[in-house]
């Protein structure tokens, strides 16, 4: 029996159809992947919030320190002597003997998580990491930190500075919340923010100016398409969709700095200002 194979033209047509189908399916697959990692990310924050609430329950309503380790800038002396006892929910990257490492490995970063006050309530470093966050596989994106060596950040979440993440007497325009009862309308006030910074780790706490048109801590890379996860004081978590191109294109590679969005590009800034928790504004900022 005479068998006839595909002609070259027929093969080219088939390949063209496959290529078209692939180009159609690729964005769909990317969207499915982004949604699946967002589900894990939301679950992580939900469990971190439960741990945050349990800590407060054990300490007469006082919220855990919101800053990562000691206050920035970090003294060079802690590169040779152990860090002091961690006052915050997580600590700085460190060795098993609590020596601070600027050029930190993944192990150093996990050690910092385990040294934090919240870890006994979570017991898994994976809860602090979004699976879409791949920074730890490369050197830090920020040029200043890449010069030290080590790898980029692993912890994908930061605590809002207004939740015991600043000087209790007041700083950067606000007096922070120290007790759970200080948070008014907890369902609208976020505690945890997804922060994918270009530095070696998410430093201190996540800060925004509550009044002026400024971000202090950019959100960094948005890893769930056009959305990020936010964990609120009442225990619920949202996948918040950003509206402004300026937000989606935030660049952490130029370091930490005040960033003011262009006029007409401040919907996201206003949303985050509205949900920023603090006890009250400093007198010098008005009321």
Buried (B, 14 or more C-beta within 10 A) or exposed (E): EEEEEEEEEEEEEEEEEEEEEEEEEEEEEEEEBBEEBBEBBBEBBBBBBEBBBBBBEEEEEBBBBBBBBBBEEBEEEBEEEEBEEBBBBBBBBBBEEBBBBBBBBBBBBBBBBBBBBBBEBBEEBEBBBBBBBEBBEEBBBBEBBBEEBBBBBBBBBBBBBBBBBBEEEBBBBBBBBBBBEBBEEBEEBBBBBBBBBBBBBBBBBBBBBBEEBBBBBBBBBBBBBEBBBBBBBBBBBBBBEBBBEBBBEBEBBEBBEEBBBEEEBBBBBEBBBEBBBBBEBBEEBEE
